[in-house]
Amino acid sequence: MNEHARRGSGATWGVAGWSAAVLALLVGMPLAASGRLPERLAIHWTVAGDPDGSMPLWAAVFVPALIWLVLASGAVIMWRRTDAAPDWVPVGLTIGLILVGVQASIVHANLDRTDWHEARSVTIRIVAALAVASAAGLTVWLARRRVPASQQKATDGPVMDLPEGQRLVWFSRTSNPWMLGLSVVTGLAAVATLLVGAAGLTNLNWQLIAPLALVSILFLGCASVEARVSEKGLRVALGPFGWPARRWSVEDIESARSETRTVTQVGGLGYRINRLGTTVMLRSGECLVIRARGKDFAVSVDDAARGAALLNSWRAHHPSR
């Protein structure tokens, strides 16, 4: 399976998992608290924070779920009818977080009240939900903008001709859908635990929320890698934001080559150090390997032979050599 297919599969499962998780939270939170809620729930408040609108519990459960199902289904239809997936990830993340945040706020406002007129104010919680959702959506959108649409075309071989006056750049990116999936699962678990606590169904369990969030961030940071070759040398960056990153100047690199390595050879996935040197391994197969400062460094990316050829060419054309 090539990189494009792997990324498409990972995106599909990620969107499906997020859609299912949002639906489960929208339906599950009010149903889990149904014994502590009035027959009708306050769902609208005045500017002063007083409840002035309500709906039956069943409607409060299914109306947000129906809205989400319509939006998610529309995104799937658009996805299937276009060659490129729409920018559903940041939009879906933002809308999902807003809907879940509003639902949690409504449940908390009506919790342990005998009549919806006695519901608490939701202003602070709604504002917080909007802020968090907007920040999350913007963060994902900025991360997606970092990924170039395509790589520069070049010729095969250990070295390549560099056209006079042109600066060729090679770029490749690899992601591991399983590590991305683990990041999504642990992240959703952290969000669900936080929302359940925020809704008042349980106490906020930071001893559980914090480790889940940390594990999610760590898996996300290790689930993708990108390599970039230019006249300046090689840059290898981890995670959706390209940080942390390692750089080697052209002067530091002794040689570059393509080599096939397996997860077993390097001792597992992730950042591995062993007799082969240092390897950033996200999947078995083609790796870009450089010899720099007397040590080998490898990164598992597609089209490694082309990257090595360009890197060797820049070495040969560097003025200091």
ABEGO torsion letter per residue (X at the ends): XBAAAAAAAAAAAAAAAAAAAAAAAAAAAAAAAAAABBABBBABBBAAGBBABBBBAAAAAAAAAAAAAAAAAAAAAAAAABABBBBAAAAAAAAAAAAAAAAAAAAAAABGBABAAABBBAAAAAAAAAAAAAAAAAAAAAAAAABBABBBBBBBEABBBBBBGBBBBBBBBBBBAAAAAAAAAAAAAAAAAAAAAAAGABBBBAAAAAAAAAAAAAAAAAABBBBBBBAAEBBBBBEAAGOBBBBBBAAABABBBBBBBBAAAAGEBEBBBBAAEBBBBABBEBBBBBBBGGBBBBBBBBGAAAAAAAAAAAAAABAAX
